[in-house]
Amino acid sequence: MDVLTSPIAWAALAFGYLLGSIPFGLILTRMAGLGDVRKIGSGNIGATNVLRTGHKGLAALTLVLDALKGTLAVLIAHDVAGLYFGLAILAGLLAGLGAFFGHLFPVWLNFRGGKGVATYIGVVLGLVWPAALIFCAIWIGVAVLTRYSSLSALFASVVTPALLLLVFDDRPAALVAAIMTVLLLWKHRSNIGRLMRGEEPKIGAAA
């Protein structure tokens, strides 16, 4: 049986998607009485746009929860599928990829979700945790040098698949990261355009 077309593989992908599609930024801002976060700033549901409400705590919580849904998707699918079906690694990979898709394209929000940086980190944390730490270190380094949040995320995401392949020798994780990187680049296409034109706001600047 081709494991990629098995019910367990599809179940892991679907589980990850449903978990990843939870729009924590939107939920938290509404619970705080701040309205619809999609109607301010960039219209995004991620932590960066939540920060534009002026509530740093909510933004930080959004960042953590968006990352955790990626990590939990990987770990839960890995453990459950490994315990009952012997497909731990495959299930973890597919659930992580599903969580990333879910965050970017949540069915509950007409498939208009976030840009995926936090969930990307969370998925990598679940797959190969040292690589996630290196991602964060690269992000911080580029941010300090350039003060561009988007450029920091883009650079770290481009490096991560090569890191997983060449340093950690994990081809399946590198493939998942490469797919996520392509999607993350696509979701940041407007940021890339602004960076090329010198119009991208720097960290700490007005949105």
N, C-alpha and C positions, 0 to 999 in steps of 0.2 A: 504493500500500500504506500502510495506517495504521501509522506507525512505533511507536505505543504498543502495538500487538498483534503486532509483529514478533518473530521468535525472538531477535534481538539484544537487544531490550528485556527480554524475559523472562530471557534468560541473564544480563544485567547485574544484574537484580533478585535472581536466585538466587545469583549469585556474591557479591553484597554481603551477602545474608542468611547464607550459609555462613561468610563471614569474620567478620561481626559476631556470630555465635552462639558464637564461641570464648570460653568462660568463663574468662578469664585469672585473675580473682580466686580462683576455685575451684582452678584448676590450680596456681597459685603457692603457695597456702597448703598444699595437699596435698604438693607437692614439698618444702616447708619442714618437713614433719612436724607441721603444726598442725591436721590433721584437716579436717573439712568446715566451711567458713566459713558455710554456711547454717544451722548449728546454734548460732551465737552472735549476740548483738546483734539486729539487725533481720532476720537471715536472708537478707540481700541478698548478691549476689556482687560488688558494686562496691567501689571503693577506700575509701569511708567505713566500710564494715563490716569490710574487711580491716584498717583502722587499729585496730579494736577488739581485734585480736589482740595489739596492742602492738608490732607490727613496722612502723615508719614507712617503712622502705625498701621492703618488699613492697607497702604501700599506694601509695607513689609510683609504683612500677613498674606496678602494676595500673592506676592512673590513666593513665599514659603509653600503655600497650598498648591499653587500651580506647578511647582517643582515636585512636591510630594505625590501628586496624582500620577506623575510619570514614574517615580520610584516605586510606589506601591503597585502600580499596574505590572511592572516587571517582576517584583518580588512575590506577589500573590500568585500570579500565573505560573511563575517558575516553581514555586513550592507545591501548589495544588496539582499541576500537571505532572510534576516529577513524582509526587507521592502516589498518584492514582493511575497515571498513564505512561510514565517513563519518557515524557517529552518535555522535560524541564527547560532545557536551553531554548528550544524552538518556541515554546509557549512564552517564555520571558521576552524573547526578542520581538515576537509578533505583538504581544500586549503592549510593550513599550512603543513600538511603531504606531499601534492603534491609538494609544494615549496622545501621541503627538498629533496625529490626524484629527483626533477628537477636539483638541484644543484649538487647532487652526480652523477646523470646519465643523463646529457643533450644530447638530441637527436642530436643536432648540432655538437657535438664533439665526435661522435661515443660512446656515453654513458660513457665517461671518464671525470668526473668532479672533483670537490674539495672534501675535507674531511668533510666539513659540520659544523664546529664549529660555525662560524659566523651566518649561516642560522639557526642553532639550537637555538641560543640565540634569533634571530629575531622572530622565530615562538613562542617561549615561551613568549617573550615580548608581542606579540599580544594576546596570550591566557590568561596569568596570569602574568602581568608585575612585581609584586614584586618577583616572582620566578626567573625571568631573572636577576634581580638585585642581588639576592642571588647567582645565578650561577656565575656571574662576581666576586662577593666577594670571593667565594670559589676558583675560578681560580686564582685570585690575591694572595690569601693566600698560596695556594700550590706552585705557581710560586716563591714567595718570599722564601719559605722554601727549595724548591728543585731545582729551576732554570730550570725545565723541562716544556716547553710549552705544549707538548703533554700529559704529565702526569696530568697537571693542568686541561686540557680540559676533559680528560677521567674521572678523579675523579669527576669533577663537573657534567658531564653528567650522571654518575651512580647515584649520589645523587638526581638529579632533579626529576625523576619519583616518588621516595619515598617522596620527599618534597611536590610535588603536591598532592599526595594522603593523606599523614598523617597530613600535616600542613594546606594545603588549601582545603582539602576535595573535590578535583575535579578529579573524576575518569576518565572521558573522556580525559581530558588534560594529566593526568598521563599515560594513555594508549598510547596516541600519543607520549609523551616523551619517553616512554619505547621502542617503535618501533624505534624512532630516535636514541636512545642510542645504541641499538643493531647494527644498521647500522653504526653508528659512530665508534663503537668498531671494526667492520669489516674493515672499511676503514682505521683504524689506526693499522691494524694488524702488519705492518712492524715496526711501531714505538714501539709497544708492545714488539716485538721480540728484538729490539735494547735496550729497557729499561731493559729487563730481562738479556741481555748479558753485560749491562753496557756500551753500545756503542752509546746511544742516545745523540746527541749534546745538550748542555745546552744553555739556552738563552744567547745571546751575543757571543757564540762560532762560529767558522767558520762552514759553512754548509758542 
